[in-house]
Structures are given as C-alpha cells and as structure tokens.
Amino acid sequence: MVEVRPESARVPGNWHIIKPIPINHKIIIRYYQYIFWSVITIRLTDKNEITALTVTIVHISGTLYARRVRLDNQNIRCAAFARTSVIRYAHIRQVEISVFPHQYKIAMRNPKGDHYVVEECIIYGHHLSPYDIQQAIFDATSNKTVFYAYYIEPV
C-alpha cells in the first residue's frame, strides 16, 4: 500500500518538539520563509497538547500576535516589525519564546548579518503551570517555509 500526498502537502504538517521547556529557559526557532505572505504559528502546549500560548507571525503586515489560550478572547498585538526592514525582508528569521514564572517573553531577531535587531514583548499570566510546558508545535500556511533549527537554552 502506497500513500499518495498532494504536492501542496507538507511533510510533516505540523512540527512537534516534544521536549519540556523549563522555567527561565527559552526556545529559539530559526526558519527560512520563501513565501512572504505566509503566516507562522507557534504553540506551547502541555503533554496533552492543551495550548498555553499561541504566537502568530504575520509577515505581510509585519505584526507579531500572542494569545494566552483561555485567558484572551482574541489575538493581542504584541510587536510590530513592519518598519524594521532587517527583520521584515530577511529570508532567515529567528523567534525566541522565554518561559518565566509569571510571564512569557517573545522576541523576533535577525540571526544573520551585522544588525541583530530585536522586536520583543512580554505577556503576563499563565493558565497552566509553567512547569507543564512540554511541547512546542509550529507550522506555516505555506508549504515552502522550512523550520531548520531549534534550541532550548537558559535565559
């Protein structure tokens, strides 16, 4: 039996990193985005995939949104990088999500070149214990976006 996938399908559809992110640590995700209007979604979840935080990056508008699931009714505008051309027009990008006892810190960086520009924001409050963050799940609306590296390191 052979499984046939359409050309638009990504393998895998969602990228799962099943590794706990301890308090006072951050996950760093680097990705290459071929299609400019692709939307990147990153979710931090517990072991049952109950989402604690959703980070949405919309490159066409140059906006980073965050949503604490069960605490926020909608995406909250967290950072605007539309005027930061070093981040907006770079093909290789980096997102850092730090987990602290009472907050998250989200940072957008350009990992290459002389300009290490940062756009960041802090989100207060958890509905899950921060000790329960066990997975990171990320995906893009474009099948040409490539997530190629991640690191978990102390803040």
VMD Tcl script that draws the C-alpha trace (Angstrom):
set ca {
  {0.00 0.00 0.00}
  {1.41 3.40 -1.01}
  {0.32 6.69 0.49}
  {-0.04 9.46 -2.11}
  {0.19 13.04 -0.85}
  {-0.81 16.12 -2.83}
  {2.01 18.42 -3.92}
  {0.77 21.13 -1.58}
  {1.13 18.91 1.50}
  {3.98 19.44 3.91}
  {5.80 16.54 5.46}
  {5.14 16.72 8.38}
  {2.11 19.02 8.52}
  {2.99 20.36 11.98}
  {6.41 20.19 13.55}
  {6.33 18.85 17.10}
  {9.19 19.31 19.53}
  {8.35 17.05 22.44}
  {10.78 18.37 24.97}
  {9.96 20.31 28.14}
  {10.85 23.99 28.28}
  {11.83 24.64 31.91}
  {11.20 27.93 33.69}
  {13.86 30.56 32.95}
  {14.66 28.89 29.63}
  {13.82 29.86 26.08}
  {13.15 28.04 22.86}
  {14.82 29.52 19.80}
  {13.31 28.64 16.42}
  {15.00 29.54 13.15}
  {13.18 29.29 9.87}
  {13.51 30.13 6.20}
  {10.47 31.71 4.61}
  {10.28 31.54 0.83}
  {6.75 32.95 0.52}
  {6.49 36.46 2.00}
  {2.79 36.30 2.89}
  {2.98 33.06 4.85}
  {1.66 33.08 8.42}
  {3.76 31.31 11.06}
  {2.04 29.79 14.12}
  {3.89 28.55 17.21}
  {2.07 26.91 20.12}
  {3.43 25.99 23.54}
  {1.42 23.10 24.98}
  {1.31 20.58 27.78}
  {1.76 16.85 27.20}
  {-1.89 16.51 26.09}
  {-1.49 19.34 23.54}
  {-3.59 21.77 25.58}
  {-2.28 25.12 24.41}
  {-0.92 27.63 26.90}
  {0.39 30.24 24.44}
  {-0.09 30.79 20.72}
  {2.30 33.08 18.84}
  {1.24 34.14 15.33}
  {3.62 35.97 13.00}
  {2.01 37.73 10.02}
  {4.82 38.91 7.75}
  {2.65 40.71 5.18}
  {1.53 43.21 7.86}
  {4.73 42.93 9.91}
  {2.92 42.05 13.13}
  {3.51 39.51 15.88}
  {0.42 38.43 17.82}
  {0.18 36.47 21.07}
  {-2.77 34.73 22.68}
  {-2.92 33.11 26.08}
  {-5.48 30.40 25.50}
  {-8.39 30.54 27.99}
  {-7.27 33.99 29.19}
  {-7.51 36.05 25.98}
  {-10.55 36.04 23.68}
  {-8.54 37.04 20.63}
  {-5.01 37.54 19.37}
  {-3.32 40.51 21.02}
  {-0.89 42.61 19.02}
  {2.43 42.07 20.68}
  {5.08 43.64 18.44}
  {5.22 45.41 15.10}
  {8.25 44.85 12.93}
  {6.84 46.37 9.72}
  {9.29 49.28 9.91}
  {12.20 47.00 10.87}
  {13.33 46.14 7.37}
  {16.21 43.98 8.60}
  {13.68 41.53 10.07}
  {10.82 42.01 7.64}
  {12.77 41.40 4.44}
  {15.23 38.78 5.72}
  {14.57 35.26 4.48}
  {16.13 33.62 7.53}
  {14.38 34.59 10.73}
  {14.52 33.69 14.39}
  {11.84 33.67 17.09}
  {12.65 33.27 20.78}
  {10.00 32.41 23.37}
  {11.15 32.59 27.00}
  {9.17 30.99 29.83}
  {9.27 32.71 33.24}
  {7.25 32.00 36.43}
  {4.61 34.67 35.70}
  {5.18 35.71 32.10}
  {6.38 34.87 28.61}
  {8.82 36.96 26.59}
  {8.67 36.78 22.80}
  {11.48 38.19 20.66}
  {11.91 38.45 16.88}
  {15.51 38.56 15.71}
  {17.55 38.52 12.54}
  {20.20 35.86 13.18}
  {22.43 36.87 10.25}
  {24.41 39.97 9.39}
  {25.68 42.94 11.33}
  {22.23 44.02 12.51}
  {20.92 41.86 15.33}
  {17.62 43.72 15.56}
  {15.18 42.78 18.28}
  {11.44 43.36 18.44}
  {10.07 41.92 21.64}
  {7.15 41.92 24.03}
  {6.21 40.47 27.40}
  {2.96 38.59 28.03}
  {1.87 38.34 31.67}
  {-0.07 35.41 33.14}
  {-0.40 31.66 32.66}
  {-3.43 29.42 32.84}
  {-1.25 26.32 33.01}
  {1.58 25.92 35.44}
  {4.73 26.98 33.59}
  {6.19 23.62 34.67}
  {3.66 21.95 32.36}
  {5.09 23.32 29.09}
  {6.09 20.04 27.44}
  {5.85 20.68 23.68}
  {6.30 23.29 21.01}
  {4.26 22.91 17.82}
  {4.92 25.16 14.85}
  {3.51 25.42 11.37}
  {3.14 27.80 8.43}
  {0.43 28.45 5.87}
  {2.99 27.96 3.10}
  {4.43 24.57 2.27}
  {7.68 26.31 1.26}
  {8.52 27.53 4.78}
  {11.33 25.48 6.30}
  {11.92 25.28 10.05}
  {15.53 24.21 10.24}
  {16.83 24.68 13.78}
  {15.68 24.96 17.35}
  {17.48 25.28 20.64}
  {16.38 25.25 24.27}
  {18.76 27.20 26.47}
  {18.80 29.17 29.74}
  {17.82 32.82 29.66}
}
mol new
graphics top color blue
foreach p $ca { graphics top sphere $p radius 0.5 }
foreach p [lrange $ca 0 end-1] q [lrange $ca 1 end] { graphics top cylinder $p $q radius 0.2 }
display resetview
